[in-house]
Amino acid sequence: MSVFPAETCPVCGVTIENGSKVVFSSGPAGTRARLWARVCNFARNTSCINQDEAVIGNVSSRDYYD
């Protein structure tokens, strides 16, 4: 089992724990795919820590805002 240190994105301030659990400033925790659909996709900043498509995984329609 791999353990990843918590990372905080310098662009949006979210914390990614254990490589996949995204802790938003409000609301329930989510995934890297949800973070991409709601934030990173629009920010398009090279300093963002959520840019690797292989790590983000599949983005579903449920990941976007309703």
JOCOR-V320883 format. One record per backbone hydrogen bond with DSSP energy under -0.5 kcal/mol. NH is the residue of the N-H (numbers start at 1). CO is the residue of the C=O. If there is no record, write none. Layout:
nh=NH co=CO
nh=NH co=CO
This chain:
nh=7 co=16
nh=9 co=14
nh=13 co=9
nh=15 co=23
nh=16 co=7
nh=17 co=15
nh=17 co=21
nh=18 co=4
nh=20 co=17
nh=21 co=17
nh=22 co=20
nh=22 co=30
nh=23 co=15
nh=23 co=21
nh=24 co=22
nh=30 co=22
nh=35 co=31
nh=36 co=32
nh=37 co=33
nh=38 co=34
nh=39 co=35
nh=40 co=35
nh=41 co=36
nh=42 co=39
nh=43 co=39
nh=44 co=40
nh=48 co=45
nh=53 co=51
nh=55 co=52
nh=56 co=52
nh=57 co=53
nh=60 co=58
nh=63 co=60
nh=64 co=60
nh=64 co=61
